[in-house]
Amino acid sequence: MASTFRAFLNSPVGPKTTHFWGPVANWGFVAAGLVDMNKPPEKISGNMSAAMCVYSGLFMRFAWMVQPRNYLLLACHASNETVQLYQLSRWARANGYLSQKKDEDTSSQ
C-alpha cells in the first residue's frame, strides 16, 4: 500500500505536478455548472455556455494528446462539456431556438 501511494505521489501526473492540480482546480467549473442547474433558464448566458463548451472540447483533446495522457483532466473536461451542453440546451429552449421548428409545424396546420 505504501509503495503504491509513493508511486502515485512521484508519478508524472501525481500531486507534485500541475498535471494533477490543474484538473483538480477545473472541477470547480463542473461544480459551478451543476449549481447553475437550479437557475432559471433566463439567467443562463448562452455565450458563456458556448465558450465553455469550446474550452472543454479543446482541453479534452489536449488531455488525450499530452504525454503522459492526463485522464483526470480528460474526465474533468468531459464532465464540464456535458454540464455546459445541458445548460446551453436549457438556454436554447428558453429562447425558442430548439422549439422553433415545432412551432412552425403547428402553425402551418
VOKE-521393 format. One record per atom (N, C-alpha, C): residue in three letters; chain; x, y, z. Coordinates in Angstrom, 3 decimals. Layout:
<pt residu="ala" chaine="A" xx="X" yy="Y" zz="Z"/>
...
This chain:
<pt residu="met" chaine="A" xx="0.829" yy="-1.193" zz="0.000"/>
<pt residu="met" chaine="A" xx="0.000" yy="0.000" zz="0.000"/>
<pt residu="met" chaine="A" xx="0.872" yy="1.254" zz="0.000"/>
<pt residu="ala" chaine="A" xx="1.894" yy="1.278" zz="0.845"/>
<pt residu="ala" chaine="A" xx="2.765" yy="2.457" zz="0.924"/>
<pt residu="ala" chaine="A" xx="3.538" yy="2.652" zz="-0.370"/>
<pt residu="ser" chaine="A" xx="3.968" yy="1.554" zz="-0.989"/>
<pt residu="ser" chaine="A" xx="4.718" yy="1.679" zz="-2.241"/>
<pt residu="ser" chaine="A" xx="3.810" yy="2.152" zz="-3.378"/>
<pt residu="thr" chaine="A" xx="2.540" yy="1.758" zz="-3.370"/>
<pt residu="thr" chaine="A" xx="1.583" yy="2.214" zz="-4.379"/>
<pt residu="thr" chaine="A" xx="1.337" yy="3.708" zz="-4.233"/>
<pt residu="phe" chaine="A" xx="1.164" yy="4.154" zz="-3.006"/>
<pt residu="phe" chaine="A" xx="0.954" yy="5.577" zz="-2.752"/>
<pt residu="phe" chaine="A" xx="2.203" yy="6.369" zz="-3.144"/>
<pt residu="arg" chaine="A" xx="3.365" yy="5.856" zz="-2.803"/>
<pt residu="arg" chaine="A" xx="4.620" yy="6.522" zz="-3.150"/>
<pt residu="arg" chaine="A" xx="4.781" yy="6.620" zz="-4.663"/>
<pt residu="ala" chaine="A" xx="4.418" yy="5.558" zz="-5.368"/>
<pt residu="ala" chaine="A" xx="4.494" yy="5.560" zz="-6.833"/>
<pt residu="ala" chaine="A" xx="3.553" yy="6.621" zz="-7.413"/>
<pt residu="phe" chaine="A" xx="2.328" yy="6.724" zz="-6.868"/>
<pt residu="phe" chaine="A" xx="1.389" yy="7.760" zz="-7.314"/>
<pt residu="phe" chaine="A" xx="1.926" yy="9.143" zz="-6.996"/>
<pt residu="leu" chaine="A" xx="2.452" yy="9.324" zz="-5.804"/>
<pt residu="leu" chaine="A" xx="2.971" yy="10.615" zz="-5.368"/>
<pt residu="leu" chaine="A" xx="4.080" yy="11.111" zz="-6.287"/>
<pt residu="asn" chaine="A" xx="4.918" yy="10.218" zz="-6.756"/>
<pt residu="asn" chaine="A" xx="6.058" yy="10.597" zz="-7.592"/>
<pt residu="asn" chaine="A" xx="5.823" yy="10.394" zz="-9.087"/>
<pt residu="ser" chaine="A" xx="4.603" yy="10.037" zz="-9.486"/>
<pt residu="ser" chaine="A" xx="4.332" yy="9.804" zz="-10.909"/>
<pt residu="ser" chaine="A" xx="4.289" yy="11.127" zz="-11.680"/>
<pt residu="pro" chaine="A" xx="4.412" yy="11.061" zz="-13.010"/>
<pt residu="pro" chaine="A" xx="4.381" yy="12.278" zz="-13.832"/>
<pt residu="pro" chaine="A" xx="3.052" yy="13.021" zz="-13.789"/>
<pt residu="val" chaine="A" xx="1.994" yy="12.366" zz="-13.316"/>
<pt residu="val" chaine="A" xx="0.700" yy="13.042" zz="-13.186"/>
<pt residu="val" chaine="A" xx="0.233" yy="13.066" zz="-11.722"/>
<pt residu="gly" chaine="A" xx="1.157" yy="12.895" zz="-10.813"/>
<pt residu="gly" chaine="A" xx="0.835" yy="12.865" zz="-9.386"/>
<pt residu="gly" chaine="A" xx="0.680" yy="14.253" zz="-8.787"/>
<pt residu="pro" chaine="A" xx="0.413" yy="14.314" zz="-7.492"/>
<pt residu="pro" chaine="A" xx="0.120" yy="15.581" zz="-6.826"/>
<pt residu="pro" chaine="A" xx="1.307" yy="16.545" zz="-6.706"/>
<pt residu="lys" chaine="A" xx="2.459" yy="16.151" zz="-7.168"/>
<pt residu="lys" chaine="A" xx="3.599" yy="17.064" zz="-7.174"/>
<pt residu="lys" chaine="A" xx="3.699" yy="17.837" zz="-8.494"/>
<pt residu="thr" chaine="A" xx="2.707" yy="17.668" zz="-9.365"/>
<pt residu="thr" chaine="A" xx="2.768" yy="18.281" zz="-10.694"/>
<pt residu="thr" chaine="A" xx="1.522" yy="19.102" zz="-10.995"/>
<pt residu="thr" chaine="A" xx="1.635" yy="19.958" zz="-12.001"/>
<pt residu="thr" chaine="A" xx="0.460" yy="20.703" zz="-12.463"/>
<pt residu="thr" chaine="A" xx="-0.495" yy="19.799" zz="-13.226"/>
<pt residu="his" chaine="A" xx="-0.023" yy="18.629" zz="-13.681"/>
<pt residu="his" chaine="A" xx="-0.912" yy="17.675" zz="-14.350"/>
<pt residu="his" chaine="A" xx="-1.956" yy="17.135" zz="-13.381"/>
<pt residu="phe" chaine="A" xx="-1.742" yy="17.302" zz="-12.108"/>
<pt residu="phe" chaine="A" xx="-2.707" yy="16.885" zz="-11.092"/>
<pt residu="phe" chaine="A" xx="-3.540" yy="18.071" zz="-10.620"/>
<pt residu="trp" chaine="A" xx="-2.893" yy="19.162" zz="-10.217"/>
<pt residu="trp" chaine="A" xx="-3.596" yy="20.277" zz="-9.595"/>
<pt residu="trp" chaine="A" xx="-4.408" yy="21.107" zz="-10.581"/>
<pt residu="gly" chaine="A" xx="-4.003" yy="21.149" zz="-11.838"/>
<pt residu="gly" chaine="A" xx="-4.807" yy="21.835" zz="-12.854"/>
<pt residu="gly" chaine="A" xx="-6.195" yy="21.223" zz="-12.981"/>
<pt residu="pro" chaine="A" xx="-6.286" yy="19.910" zz="-13.200"/>
<pt residu="pro" chaine="A" xx="-7.609" yy="19.287" zz="-13.280"/>
<pt residu="pro" chaine="A" xx="-8.403" yy="19.385" zz="-11.982"/>
<pt residu="val" chaine="A" xx="-7.723" yy="19.279" zz="-10.855"/>
<pt residu="val" chaine="A" xx="-8.435" yy="19.393" zz="-9.573"/>
<pt residu="val" chaine="A" xx="-9.116" yy="20.765" zz="-9.485"/>
<pt residu="ala" chaine="A" xx="-8.390" yy="21.814" zz="-9.873"/>
<pt residu="ala" chaine="A" xx="-8.965" yy="23.162" zz="-9.853"/>
<pt residu="ala" chaine="A" xx="-10.104" yy="23.289" zz="-10.865"/>
<pt residu="asn" chaine="A" xx="-9.981" yy="22.625" zz="-12.012"/>
<pt residu="asn" chaine="A" xx="-11.006" yy="22.717" zz="-13.049"/>
<pt residu="asn" chaine="A" xx="-12.311" yy="22.036" zz="-12.662"/>
<pt residu="trp" chaine="A" xx="-12.288" yy="21.168" zz="-11.664"/>
<pt residu="trp" chaine="A" xx="-13.547" yy="20.572" zz="-11.207"/>
<pt residu="trp" chaine="A" xx="-14.476" yy="21.638" zz="-10.646"/>
<pt residu="gly" chaine="A" xx="-13.923" yy="22.808" zz="-10.330"/>
<pt residu="gly" chaine="A" xx="-14.758" yy="23.932" zz="-9.895"/>
<pt residu="gly" chaine="A" xx="-15.739" yy="24.364" zz="-10.977"/>
<pt residu="phe" chaine="A" xx="-15.317" yy="24.287" zz="-12.250"/>
<pt residu="phe" chaine="A" xx="-16.225" yy="24.611" zz="-13.354"/>
<pt residu="phe" chaine="A" xx="-17.405" yy="23.648" zz="-13.384"/>
<pt residu="val" chaine="A" xx="-17.125" yy="22.386" zz="-13.150"/>
<pt residu="val" chaine="A" xx="-18.183" yy="21.372" zz="-13.156"/>
<pt residu="val" chaine="A" xx="-19.137" yy="21.629" zz="-11.994"/>
<pt residu="ala" chaine="A" xx="-18.583" yy="21.896" zz="-10.820"/>
<pt residu="ala" chaine="A" xx="-19.416" yy="22.173" zz="-9.643"/>
<pt residu="ala" chaine="A" xx="-20.288" yy="23.405" zz="-9.866"/>
<pt residu="ala" chaine="A" xx="-19.722" yy="24.456" zz="-10.441"/>
<pt residu="ala" chaine="A" xx="-20.493" yy="25.680" zz="-10.709"/>
<pt residu="ala" chaine="A" xx="-21.615" yy="25.398" zz="-11.711"/>
<pt residu="gly" chaine="A" xx="-21.327" yy="24.597" zz="-12.730"/>
<pt residu="gly" chaine="A" xx="-22.357" yy="24.244" zz="-13.710"/>
<pt residu="gly" chaine="A" xx="-23.482" yy="23.435" zz="-13.090"/>
<pt residu="leu" chaine="A" xx="-23.122" yy="22.538" zz="-12.183"/>
<pt residu="leu" chaine="A" xx="-24.154" yy="21.747" zz="-11.504"/>
<pt residu="leu" chaine="A" xx="-25.029" yy="22.624" zz="-10.618"/>
<pt residu="val" chaine="A" xx="-24.423" yy="23.573" zz="-9.929"/>
<pt residu="val" chaine="A" xx="-25.192" yy="24.507" zz="-9.090"/>
<pt residu="val" chaine="A" xx="-26.103" yy="25.370" zz="-9.963"/>
<pt residu="asp" chaine="A" xx="-25.607" yy="25.762" zz="-11.140"/>
<pt residu="asp" chaine="A" xx="-26.393" yy="26.606" zz="-12.040"/>
<pt residu="asp" chaine="A" xx="-27.601" yy="25.896" zz="-12.630"/>
<pt residu="met" chaine="A" xx="-27.682" yy="24.587" zz="-12.489"/>
<pt residu="met" chaine="A" xx="-28.848" yy="23.874" zz="-12.998"/>
<pt residu="met" chaine="A" xx="-30.117" yy="24.289" zz="-12.268"/>
<pt residu="asn" chaine="A" xx="-29.959" yy="24.868" zz="-11.077"/>
<pt residu="asn" chaine="A" xx="-31.113" yy="25.335" zz="-10.319"/>
<pt residu="asn" chaine="A" xx="-31.545" yy="26.736" zz="-10.727"/>
<pt residu="lys" chaine="A" xx="-30.738" yy="27.411" zz="-11.548"/>
<pt residu="lys" chaine="A" xx="-31.086" yy="28.745" zz="-12.015"/>
<pt residu="lys" chaine="A" xx="-32.210" yy="28.676" zz="-13.041"/>
<pt residu="pro" chaine="A" xx="-33.025" yy="29.728" zz="-13.094"/>
<pt residu="pro" chaine="A" xx="-33.989" yy="29.763" zz="-14.199"/>
<pt residu="pro" chaine="A" xx="-33.242" yy="29.916" zz="-15.522"/>
<pt residu="pro" chaine="A" xx="-33.734" yy="29.325" zz="-16.594"/>
<pt residu="pro" chaine="A" xx="-33.011" yy="29.364" zz="-17.873"/>
<pt residu="pro" chaine="A" xx="-32.796" yy="30.776" zz="-18.415"/>
<pt residu="glu" chaine="A" xx="-33.609" yy="31.718" zz="-18.006"/>
<pt residu="glu" chaine="A" xx="-33.456" yy="33.098" zz="-18.472"/>
<pt residu="glu" chaine="A" xx="-32.164" yy="33.736" zz="-17.946"/>
<pt residu="lys" chaine="A" xx="-31.618" yy="33.191" zz="-16.884"/>
<pt residu="lys" chaine="A" xx="-30.394" yy="33.734" zz="-16.288"/>
<pt residu="lys" chaine="A" xx="-29.125" yy="33.115" zz="-16.872"/>
<pt residu="ile" chaine="A" xx="-29.259" yy="32.123" zz="-17.725"/>
<pt residu="ile" chaine="A" xx="-28.104" yy="31.448" zz="-18.318"/>
<pt residu="ile" chaine="A" xx="-27.558" yy="32.290" zz="-19.456"/>
<pt residu="ser" chaine="A" xx="-26.258" yy="32.438" zz="-19.507"/>
<pt residu="ser" chaine="A" xx="-25.608" yy="33.135" zz="-20.607"/>
<pt residu="ser" chaine="A" xx="-25.284" yy="32.125" zz="-21.710"/>
<pt residu="gly" chaine="A" xx="-25.940" yy="32.284" zz="-22.842"/>
<pt residu="gly" chaine="A" xx="-25.687" yy="31.402" zz="-23.970"/>
<pt residu="gly" chaine="A" xx="-24.264" yy="31.531" zz="-24.485"/>
<pt residu="asn" chaine="A" xx="-23.745" yy="32.771" zz="-24.517"/>
<pt residu="asn" chaine="A" xx="-22.379" yy="32.989" zz="-24.992"/>
<pt residu="asn" chaine="A" xx="-21.360" yy="32.307" zz="-24.084"/>
<pt residu="met" chaine="A" xx="-21.557" yy="32.426" zz="-22.785"/>
<pt residu="met" chaine="A" xx="-20.602" yy="31.829" zz="-21.853"/>
<pt residu="met" chaine="A" xx="-20.683" yy="30.303" zz="-21.885"/>
<pt residu="ser" chaine="A" xx="-21.883" yy="29.765" zz="-21.969"/>
<pt residu="ser" chaine="A" xx="-22.031" yy="28.308" zz="-22.048"/>
<pt residu="ser" chaine="A" xx="-21.381" yy="27.776" zz="-23.322"/>
<pt residu="ala" chaine="A" xx="-21.566" yy="28.481" zz="-24.426"/>
<pt residu="ala" chaine="A" xx="-20.936" yy="28.063" zz="-25.684"/>
<pt residu="ala" chaine="A" xx="-19.417" yy="28.151" zz="-25.583"/>
<pt residu="ala" chaine="A" xx="-18.913" yy="29.222" zz="-24.966"/>
<pt residu="ala" chaine="A" xx="-17.463" yy="29.370" zz="-24.797"/>
<pt residu="ala" chaine="A" xx="-16.904" yy="28.256" zz="-23.917"/>
<pt residu="met" chaine="A" xx="-17.626" yy="27.878" zz="-22.872"/>
<pt residu="met" chaine="A" xx="-17.175" yy="26.797" zz="-22.002"/>
<pt residu="met" chaine="A" xx="-17.192" yy="25.460" zz="-22.736"/>
<pt residu="cys" chaine="A" xx="-18.139" yy="25.264" zz="-23.652"/>
<pt residu="cys" chaine="A" xx="-18.170" yy="24.037" zz="-24.460"/>
<pt residu="cys" chaine="A" xx="-16.934" yy="23.955" zz="-25.346"/>
<pt residu="val" chaine="A" xx="-16.594" yy="25.065" zz="-25.995"/>
<pt residu="val" chaine="A" xx="-15.406" yy="25.090" zz="-26.853"/>
<pt residu="val" chaine="A" xx="-14.154" yy="24.857" zz="-26.012"/>
<pt residu="tyr" chaine="A" xx="-14.060" yy="25.558" zz="-24.880"/>
<pt residu="tyr" chaine="A" xx="-12.916" yy="25.434" zz="-23.973"/>
<pt residu="tyr" chaine="A" xx="-12.718" yy="23.982" zz="-23.529"/>
<pt residu="ser" chaine="A" xx="-13.795" yy="23.355" zz="-23.084"/>
<pt residu="ser" chaine="A" xx="-13.678" yy="21.974" zz="-22.603"/>
<pt residu="ser" chaine="A" xx="-13.363" yy="21.018" zz="-23.737"/>
<pt residu="gly" chaine="A" xx="-13.925" yy="21.266" zz="-24.914"/>
<pt residu="gly" chaine="A" xx="-13.609" yy="20.424" zz="-26.064"/>
<pt residu="gly" chaine="A" xx="-12.133" yy="20.481" zz="-26.428"/>
<pt residu="leu" chaine="A" xx="-11.575" yy="21.685" zz="-26.420"/>
<pt residu="leu" chaine="A" xx="-10.152" yy="21.835" zz="-26.728"/>
<pt residu="leu" chaine="A" xx="-9.277" yy="21.159" zz="-25.682"/>
<pt residu="phe" chaine="A" xx="-9.639" yy="21.316" zz="-24.414"/>
<pt residu="phe" chaine="A" xx="-8.819" yy="20.721" zz="-23.370"/>
<pt residu="phe" chaine="A" xx="-8.997" yy="19.214" zz="-23.266"/>
<pt residu="met" chaine="A" xx="-10.138" yy="18.693" zz="-23.714"/>
<pt residu="met" chaine="A" xx="-10.256" yy="17.229" zz="-23.774"/>
<pt residu="met" chaine="A" xx="-9.250" yy="16.678" zz="-24.784"/>
<pt residu="arg" chaine="A" xx="-9.132" yy="17.350" zz="-25.920"/>
<pt residu="arg" chaine="A" xx="-8.152" yy="16.908" zz="-26.922"/>
<pt residu="arg" chaine="A" xx="-6.739" yy="17.027" zz="-26.371"/>
<pt residu="phe" chaine="A" xx="-6.451" yy="18.145" zz="-25.701"/>
<pt residu="phe" chaine="A" xx="-5.126" yy="18.330" zz="-25.107"/>
<pt residu="phe" chaine="A" xx="-4.816" yy="17.213" zz="-24.114"/>
<pt residu="ala" chaine="A" xx="-5.784" yy="16.905" zz="-23.239"/>
<pt residu="ala" chaine="A" xx="-5.579" yy="15.875" zz="-22.218"/>
<pt residu="ala" chaine="A" xx="-5.305" yy="14.519" zz="-22.851"/>
<pt residu="trp" chaine="A" xx="-5.891" yy="14.269" zz="-24.017"/>
<pt residu="trp" chaine="A" xx="-5.683" yy="13.000" zz="-24.697"/>
<pt residu="trp" chaine="A" xx="-4.330" yy="12.964" zz="-25.407"/>
<pt residu="met" chaine="A" xx="-3.896" yy="14.095" zz="-25.944"/>
<pt residu="met" chaine="A" xx="-2.677" yy="14.130" zz="-26.754"/>
<pt residu="met" chaine="A" xx="-1.399" yy="14.300" zz="-25.926"/>
<pt residu="val" chaine="A" xx="-1.489" yy="14.939" zz="-24.768"/>
<pt residu="val" chaine="A" xx="-0.295" yy="15.184" zz="-23.954"/>
<pt residu="val" chaine="A" xx="0.270" yy="13.853" zz="-23.453"/>
<pt residu="gln" chaine="A" xx="1.570" yy="13.793" zz="-23.307"/>
<pt residu="gln" chaine="A" xx="2.212" yy="12.580" zz="-22.788"/>
<pt residu="gln" chaine="A" xx="2.838" yy="12.869" zz="-21.434"/>
<pt residu="pro" chaine="A" xx="2.579" yy="12.131" zz="-20.413"/>
<pt residu="pro" chaine="A" xx="1.632" yy="11.022" zz="-20.344"/>
<pt residu="pro" chaine="A" xx="0.196" yy="11.537" zz="-20.410"/>
<pt residu="arg" chaine="A" xx="-0.700" yy="10.699" zz="-20.908"/>
<pt residu="arg" chaine="A" xx="-2.100" yy="11.108" zz="-21.018"/>
<pt residu="arg" chaine="A" xx="-2.629" yy="11.492" zz="-19.647"/>
<pt residu="asn" chaine="A" xx="-3.386" yy="12.582" zz="-19.646"/>
<pt residu="asn" chaine="A" xx="-3.918" yy="13.091" zz="-18.386"/>
<pt residu="asn" chaine="A" xx="-5.401" yy="12.735" zz="-18.291"/>
<pt residu="tyr" chaine="A" xx="-5.685" yy="11.567" zz="-17.729"/>
<pt residu="tyr" chaine="A" xx="-7.059" yy="11.081" zz="-17.643"/>
<pt residu="tyr" chaine="A" xx="-7.899" yy="11.899" zz="-16.662"/>
<pt residu="leu" chaine="A" xx="-7.272" yy="12.455" zz="-15.642"/>
<pt residu="leu" chaine="A" xx="-8.002" yy="13.300" zz="-14.695"/>
<pt residu="leu" chaine="A" xx="-8.497" yy="14.567" zz="-15.393"/>
<pt residu="leu" chaine="A" xx="-7.659" yy="15.175" zz="-16.216"/>
<pt residu="leu" chaine="A" xx="-8.051" yy="16.361" zz="-16.978"/>
<pt residu="leu" chaine="A" xx="-9.123" yy="16.005" zz="-18.006"/>
<pt residu="leu" chaine="A" xx="-8.974" yy="14.859" zz="-18.647"/>
<pt residu="leu" chaine="A" xx="-9.964" yy="14.411" zz="-19.629"/>
<pt residu="leu" chaine="A" xx="-11.330" yy="14.214" zz="-18.969"/>
<pt residu="ala" chaine="A" xx="-11.355" yy="13.567" zz="-17.823"/>
<pt residu="ala" chaine="A" xx="-12.616" yy="13.330" zz="-17.110"/>
<pt residu="ala" chaine="A" xx="-13.252" yy="14.637" zz="-16.664"/>
<pt residu="cys" chaine="A" xx="-12.424" yy="15.538" zz="-16.182"/>
<pt residu="cys" chaine="A" xx="-12.916" yy="16.835" zz="-15.725"/>
<pt residu="cys" chaine="A" xx="-13.589" yy="17.592" zz="-16.875"/>
<pt residu="his" chaine="A" xx="-12.924" yy="17.666" zz="-18.015"/>
<pt residu="his" chaine="A" xx="-13.480" yy="18.435" zz="-19.124"/>
<pt residu="his" chaine="A" xx="-14.622" yy="17.706" zz="-19.832"/>
<pt residu="ala" chaine="A" xx="-14.618" yy="16.389" zz="-19.822"/>
<pt residu="ala" chaine="A" xx="-15.767" yy="15.650" zz="-20.365"/>
<pt residu="ala" chaine="A" xx="-17.001" yy="15.917" zz="-19.498"/>
<pt residu="ser" chaine="A" xx="-16.810" yy="15.964" zz="-18.193"/>
<pt residu="ser" chaine="A" xx="-17.916" yy="16.282" zz="-17.286"/>
<pt residu="ser" chaine="A" xx="-18.397" yy="17.709" zz="-17.506"/>
<pt residu="asn" chaine="A" xx="-17.457" yy="18.635" zz="-17.642"/>
<pt residu="asn" chaine="A" xx="-17.835" yy="20.030" zz="-17.865"/>
<pt residu="asn" chaine="A" xx="-18.538" yy="20.187" zz="-19.211"/>
<pt residu="glu" chaine="A" xx="-18.081" yy="19.486" zz="-20.228"/>
<pt residu="glu" chaine="A" xx="-18.729" yy="19.549" zz="-21.546"/>
<pt residu="glu" chaine="A" xx="-20.181" yy="19.101" zz="-21.435"/>
<pt residu="thr" chaine="A" xx="-20.410" yy="18.030" zz="-20.703"/>
<pt residu="thr" chaine="A" xx="-21.768" yy="17.508" zz="-20.517"/>
<pt residu="thr" chaine="A" xx="-22.651" yy="18.528" zz="-19.803"/>
<pt residu="val" chaine="A" xx="-22.146" yy="19.082" zz="-18.715"/>
<pt residu="val" chaine="A" xx="-22.913" yy="20.065" zz="-17.940"/>
<pt residu="val" chaine="A" xx="-23.199" yy="21.304" zz="-18.789"/>
<pt residu="gln" chaine="A" xx="-22.199" yy="21.799" zz="-19.507"/>
<pt residu="gln" chaine="A" xx="-22.383" yy="23.021" zz="-20.290"/>
<pt residu="gln" chaine="A" xx="-23.304" yy="22.797" zz="-21.486"/>
<pt residu="leu" chaine="A" xx="-23.242" yy="21.632" zz="-22.119"/>
<pt residu="leu" chaine="A" xx="-24.171" yy="21.349" zz="-23.209"/>
<pt residu="leu" chaine="A" xx="-25.609" yy="21.291" zz="-22.702"/>
<pt residu="tyr" chaine="A" xx="-25.795" yy="20.754" zz="-21.503"/>
<pt residu="tyr" chaine="A" xx="-27.130" yy="20.736" zz="-20.908"/>
<pt residu="tyr" chaine="A" xx="-27.604" yy="22.165" zz="-20.641"/>
<pt residu="gln" chaine="A" xx="-26.724" yy="22.994" zz="-20.071"/>
<pt residu="gln" chaine="A" xx="-27.076" yy="24.388" zz="-19.805"/>
<pt residu="gln" chaine="A" xx="-27.388" yy="25.114" zz="-21.112"/>
<pt residu="leu" chaine="A" xx="-26.601" yy="24.865" zz="-22.137"/>
<pt residu="leu" chaine="A" xx="-26.827" yy="25.504" zz="-23.431"/>
<pt residu="leu" chaine="A" xx="-28.170" yy="25.066" zz="-24.018"/>
<pt residu="ser" chaine="A" xx="-28.533" yy="23.808" zz="-23.841"/>
<pt residu="ser" chaine="A" xx="-29.834" yy="23.347" zz="-24.341"/>
<pt residu="ser" chaine="A" xx="-30.976" yy="23.990" zz="-23.561"/>
<pt residu="arg" chaine="A" xx="-30.804" yy="24.177" zz="-22.253"/>
<pt residu="arg" chaine="A" xx="-31.833" yy="24.871" zz="-21.457"/>
<pt residu="arg" chaine="A" xx="-31.996" yy="26.303" zz="-21.934"/>
<pt residu="trp" chaine="A" xx="-30.865" yy="26.972" zz="-22.189"/>
<pt residu="trp" chaine="A" xx="-30.898" yy="28.354" zz="-22.673"/>
<pt residu="trp" chaine="A" xx="-31.578" yy="28.424" zz="-24.047"/>
<pt residu="ala" chaine="A" xx="-31.221" yy="27.493" zz="-24.934"/>
<pt residu="ala" chaine="A" xx="-31.785" yy="27.490" zz="-26.287"/>
<pt residu="ala" chaine="A" xx="-33.292" yy="27.235" zz="-26.250"/>
<pt residu="arg" chaine="A" xx="-33.734" yy="26.308" zz="-25.401"/>
<pt residu="arg" chaine="A" xx="-35.172" yy="26.046" zz="-25.271"/>
<pt residu="arg" chaine="A" xx="-35.908" yy="27.260" zz="-24.733"/>
<pt residu="ala" chaine="A" xx="-35.322" yy="27.928" zz="-23.742"/>
<pt residu="ala" chaine="A" xx="-35.962" yy="29.095" zz="-23.133"/>
<pt residu="ala" chaine="A" xx="-36.057" yy="30.255" zz="-24.109"/>
<pt residu="asn" chaine="A" xx="-35.121" yy="30.339" zz="-25.040"/>
<pt residu="asn" chaine="A" xx="-35.117" yy="31.437" zz="-26.007"/>
<pt residu="asn" chaine="A" xx="-35.731" yy="31.050" zz="-27.345"/>
<pt residu="gly" chaine="A" xx="-36.322" yy="29.876" zz="-27.418"/>
<pt residu="gly" chaine="A" xx="-37.055" yy="29.466" zz="-28.599"/>
<pt residu="gly" chaine="A" xx="-36.224" yy="28.917" zz="-29.733"/>
<pt residu="tyr" chaine="A" xx="-34.950" yy="28.653" zz="-29.506"/>
<pt residu="tyr" chaine="A" xx="-34.106" yy="28.143" zz="-30.586"/>
<pt residu="tyr" chaine="A" xx="-34.361" yy="26.670" zz="-30.879"/>
<pt residu="leu" chaine="A" xx="-34.710" yy="25.891" zz="-29.888"/>
<pt residu="leu" chaine="A" xx="-34.935" yy="24.462" zz="-30.113"/>
<pt residu="leu" chaine="A" xx="-36.388" yy="24.137" zz="-30.410"/>
<pt residu="ser" chaine="A" xx="-37.311" yy="25.008" zz="-30.040"/>
<pt residu="ser" chaine="A" xx="-38.720" yy="24.713" zz="-30.267"/>
<pt residu="ser" chaine="A" xx="-39.257" yy="25.430" zz="-31.501"/>
<pt residu="gln" chaine="A" xx="-38.415" yy="26.149" zz="-32.228"/>
<pt residu="gln" chaine="A" xx="-38.853" yy="26.940" zz="-33.371"/>
<pt residu="gln" chaine="A" xx="-39.469" yy="26.062" zz="-34.465"/>
<pt residu="lys" chaine="A" xx="-38.824" yy="24.965" zz="-34.819"/>
<pt residu="lys" chaine="A" xx="-39.335" yy="24.080" zz="-35.869"/>
<pt residu="lys" chaine="A" xx="-40.679" yy="23.489" zz="-35.454"/>
<pt residu="lys" chaine="A" xx="-40.809" yy="23.124" zz="-34.206"/>
<pt residu="lys" chaine="A" xx="-42.058" yy="22.573" zz="-33.705"/>
<pt residu="lys" chaine="A" xx="-43.172" yy="23.616" zz="-33.822"/>
<pt residu="asp" chaine="A" xx="-42.880" yy="24.868" zz="-33.487"/>
<pt residu="asp" chaine="A" xx="-43.872" yy="25.941" zz="-33.579"/>
<pt residu="asp" chaine="A" xx="-44.285" yy="26.183" zz="-35.034"/>
<pt residu="glu" chaine="A" xx="-43.325" yy="26.099" zz="-35.968"/>
<pt residu="glu" chaine="A" xx="-43.641" yy="26.283" zz="-37.378"/>
<pt residu="glu" chaine="A" xx="-44.549" yy="25.162" zz="-37.877"/>
<pt residu="asp" chaine="A" xx="-44.309" yy="23.938" zz="-37.426"/>
<pt residu="asp" chaine="A" xx="-45.110" yy="22.801" zz="-37.846"/>
<pt residu="asp" chaine="A" xx="-46.542" yy="22.941" zz="-37.358"/>
<pt residu="thr" chaine="A" xx="-46.750" yy="23.400" zz="-36.138"/>
<pt residu="thr" chaine="A" xx="-48.104" yy="23.530" zz="-35.596"/>
<pt residu="thr" chaine="A" xx="-48.834" yy="24.719" zz="-36.186"/>
<pt residu="ser" chaine="A" xx="-48.099" yy="25.780" zz="-36.561"/>
<pt residu="ser" chaine="A" xx="-48.765" yy="26.958" zz="-37.123"/>
<pt residu="ser" chaine="A" xx="-49.214" yy="26.729" zz="-38.567"/>
<pt residu="ser" chaine="A" xx="-48.595" yy="25.781" zz="-39.284"/>
<pt residu="ser" chaine="A" xx="-48.961" yy="25.533" zz="-40.667"/>
<pt residu="ser" chaine="A" xx="-50.177" yy="24.606" zz="-40.793"/>
<pt residu="gln" chaine="A" xx="-50.642" yy="24.051" zz="-39.701"/>
<pt residu="gln" chaine="A" xx="-51.771" yy="23.116" zz="-39.747"/>
<pt residu="gln" chaine="A" xx="-53.084" yy="23.839" zz="-39.706"/>
